[in-house]
Amino acid sequence: MKTYDYLIIGNGIAGVTAAETIREHDASGTIAIVSHEPHVLYSRVLLPAYLKKRIPREKVFLRTQEDFNIRRIDCYLNEAVVFADTARKQIDCESGFSLGYNKLLIASGGRVRDWEHCNGQGIYPVRTPPTLPEVKKADGEYNATISRSRSARSNGVYRLQTLDDADVILRLLPHLQSPLVIGASFIGLEFLEILTLNNTPPKVVVRDTHFLRRLLDRAGGEMLQARFEMKGISVECQQEIVRVFLEEGKVHIKTSLERDFSSDAVFLGIGIQRNMEFLAGSGVAINGGGVETDEYLRTNVENVFAAGDAADYMDVIAKKRRMVGNWTHAFLQGKAVGRTMAGKPELFKSVPAYSITNFGFQITAVGETDDALETFVQFDEERNRYARFFIKEDHIAGAALINKFTDKPHVARLIETQSSVRDFRAELRDPLFDIQKIPIVE
Ligand SMILES: Cc1cc2nc3c(=O)[nH]c(=O)nc-3n(C[C@H](O)[C@H](O)[C@H](O)COP(=O)(O)OP(=O)(O)OC[C@H]3O[C@@H](n4cnc5c(N)ncnc54)[C@H](O)[C@@H]3O)c2cc1C
């Protein structure tokens, strides 16, 4: 068995950035990346643009195999890690292949949440699968178990997490007739635009009262909804799905409001869960579904680190542990953990931000957007501009911005420095107030 100085699980942006950063600081240490996916690093953020046919497939890739050769980083692709054995300091893969390590980074990201209504969708195997209830197929009804099968799609249900998922959806688009989107996440919004540009505006079923419920208040959600309806999308809010079944090649969905939907393709935008089944029995602490780390991205097990979407890290700005699912954050954590692993400890400090442009709306979430906090909303209906500020004590902890992208850097600085907004409480509700007038106090 080969042993590496640095072994990284996951070749997403966090894992690859960490590997490259380690190489910058350690010219001779051996480095390897193990990934379940068959591709070298590509941008998940660009997958929607690829499906909207705004960029060709090759533009999605961010590295070539040659880039790794030059940096002497070994890549083991198509290998699913099934167990991280921290006692023996080795990882075991599904294929039977094992590698040893001195330092291990968990950068295994996430996958679309298992959907309790549909089996056959789990992507990553576990070492000892839990005993699954027997699959009942009466009336073609889906079994409500979580399958550990590799198949990422089946029976008319589609997810968008990987390039392979995107390739499947791209081939499907010309044949679509009556698509249905489930969920009002950011990926759900991407599906709405992809399908509308395909001239098949979908129906969308949303469990909450409005779109992006935790981020926007009702007025903000309804502003988005009005735009979607203008584009021919039919929106069904406050609908809990109670039954899903397959009949005559169509997926049928029943909701709590006794509404029935049938569709030739269902697209899930229901959020992600972290890939960490391989940590069962490893002793690495899991918190809230992610790998628990301190502010240096170190886990509770010596020489084991975590970064990117997989990490439940100690946020020194919010002063609490949190998980984040965004690209820039994963990149910055990859950089910080790479330095720490190479012996130059770096405290991770950053305000996370996620931005998308959807049907002409530029939507940004920055910082801690926890709707249990006190919130102040600025809404300029005429100009479709919206801001919601999440306030903790006397400072801004997070914000949702629509069509106010230029405010984002200033808001991020206010969050980072925890500058007081005590004297601006009335202005935070005034749609004409310029947020940049609140001074940054270092
Ligand atoms: C369609 C889409 C659009 C997005 N758009 C945006 C956006 O506009 N802005 C934004 O900020 N963020 C966006 N995101 C989120 C962003 O892409 C992620 O936050 C980011 O990719 C996380 O990077 P990561 O390296 O932590 O994990 P990932 O990119 O998820 O990489 C994890 C890697 O680990 C591998 N892996 C997992 N388990 C195992 C295992 N057991 N064995 C071996 N390998 C394993 C996986 O195969 C994968 O290659 C988007 C995501 C998607 C899917």
The ligand as a Tripos MOL2 file, in Angstrom:
@<TRIPOS>MOLECULE
LIG
   53    58     1     0     0
SMALL
NO_CHARGES

@<TRIPOS>ATOM
      1 C1        -25.3330   23.2000  -10.1800 C.3       1 LIG1
      2 C2        -24.6290   23.9480   -9.0980 C.ar      1 LIG1
      3 C3        -24.5210   25.3340   -9.1740 C.ar      1 LIG1
      4 C4        -23.8780   26.0450   -8.1740 C.ar      1 LIG1
      5 N1        -23.8100   27.3900   -8.2600 N.ar      1 LIG1
      6 C5        -23.1490   28.0860   -7.3150 C.ar      1 LIG1
      7 C6        -23.0120   29.5070   -7.4160 C.ar      1 LIG1
      8 O1        -23.5290   30.1540   -8.3490 O.2       1 LIG1
      9 N2        -22.2840   30.1600   -6.4620 N.ar      1 LIG1
     10 C7        -21.7130   29.4770   -5.4180 C.ar      1 LIG1
     11 O2        -21.0580   30.1130   -4.5790 O.2       1 LIG1
     12 N3        -21.8360   28.1470   -5.3010 N.ar      1 LIG1
     13 C8        -22.5330   27.4340   -6.2170 C.ar      1 LIG1
     14 N4        -22.6520   26.0750   -6.0920 N.ar      1 LIG1
     15 C9        -22.0580   25.4130   -4.9160 C.3       1 LIG1
     16 C10       -20.5870   25.1410   -5.1430 C.3       1 LIG1
     17 O3        -20.4070   24.5280   -6.3680 O.3       1 LIG1
     18 C11       -20.0690   24.2710   -4.0090 C.3       1 LIG1
     19 O4        -20.1930   25.0110   -2.8110 O.3       1 LIG1
     20 C12       -18.6210   23.8820   -4.2120 C.3       1 LIG1
     21 O5        -18.4650   23.1870   -5.4060 O.3       1 LIG1
     22 C13       -18.1320   23.0270   -3.0450 C.3       1 LIG1
     23 O6        -16.8350   22.5800   -3.3080 O.3       1 LIG1
     24 P1        -16.1770   21.3940   -2.4940 P.3       1 LIG1
     25 O7        -14.8240   21.2130   -3.0750 O.co2     1 LIG1
     26 O8        -16.3150   21.6240   -1.0430 O.co2     1 LIG1
     27 O9        -17.0660   20.1080   -2.7900 O.3       1 LIG1
     28 P2        -17.5310   19.4350   -4.1390 P.3       1 LIG1
     29 O10       -17.4110   20.3540   -5.2860 O.co2     1 LIG1
     30 O11       -18.8690   18.8480   -3.8560 O.co2     1 LIG1
     31 O12       -16.4740   18.2610   -4.3760 O.3       1 LIG1
     32 C14       -16.4530   17.1240   -3.5650 C.3       1 LIG1
     33 C15       -15.7530   16.0040   -4.2990 C.3       1 LIG1
     34 O13       -15.6130   14.9090   -3.4080 O.3       1 LIG1
     35 C16       -15.8570   13.7100   -4.0790 C.3       1 LIG1
     36 N5        -16.3220   12.7030   -3.1210 N.ar      1 LIG1
     37 C17       -17.3800   12.7550   -2.2900 C.ar      1 LIG1
     38 N6        -17.4920   11.6250   -1.5710 N.ar      1 LIG1
     39 C18       -16.4740   10.8360   -1.9500 C.ar      1 LIG1
     40 C19       -16.0440    9.5280   -1.5940 C.ar      1 LIG1
     41 N7        -16.6880    8.8050   -0.6810 N.pl3     1 LIG1
     42 N8        -14.9610    9.0230   -2.2050 N.ar      1 LIG1
     43 C20       -14.2780    9.7280   -3.1300 C.ar      1 LIG1
     44 N9        -14.6440   10.9720   -3.5120 N.ar      1 LIG1
     45 C21       -15.7240   11.5160   -2.9360 C.ar      1 LIG1
     46 C22       -16.9590   14.0730   -5.0660 C.3       1 LIG1
     47 O14       -16.9680   13.1670   -6.1320 O.3       1 LIG1
     48 C23       -16.5310   15.4800   -5.4930 C.3       1 LIG1
     49 O15       -15.6930   15.4060   -6.6020 O.3       1 LIG1
     50 C24       -23.3110   25.3530   -7.0720 C.ar      1 LIG1
     51 C25       -23.4090   23.9600   -6.9980 C.ar      1 LIG1
     52 C26       -24.0600   23.2640   -7.9970 C.ar      1 LIG1
     53 C27       -24.1450   21.7490   -7.9110 C.3       1 LIG1
@<TRIPOS>BOND
     1     1     2 1
     2     2     3 ar
     3     2    52 ar
     4     3     4 ar
     5     4     5 ar
     6     4    50 ar
     7     5     6 ar
     8     6     7 ar
     9     6    13 1
    10     7     8 2
    11     7     9 ar
    12     9    10 ar
    13    10    11 2
    14    10    12 ar
    15    12    13 ar
    16    13    14 ar
    17    14    15 1
    18    14    50 ar
    19    15    16 1
    20    16    17 1
    21    16    18 1
    22    18    19 1
    23    18    20 1
    24    20    21 1
    25    20    22 1
    26    22    23 1
    27    23    24 1
    28    24    25 2
    29    24    26 1
    30    24    27 1
    31    27    28 1
    32    28    29 2
    33    28    30 1
    34    28    31 1
    35    31    32 1
    36    32    33 1
    37    33    34 1
    38    33    48 1
    39    34    35 1
    40    35    36 1
    41    35    46 1
    42    36    37 ar
    43    36    45 ar
    44    37    38 ar
    45    38    39 ar
    46    39    40 ar
    47    39    45 ar
    48    40    41 1
    49    40    42 ar
    50    42    43 ar
    51    43    44 ar
    52    44    45 ar
    53    46    47 1
    54    46    48 1
    55    48    49 1
    56    50    51 ar
    57    51    52 ar
    58    52    53 1
@<TRIPOS>SUBSTRUCTURE
     1 LIG1         1 GROUP 0 **** ****
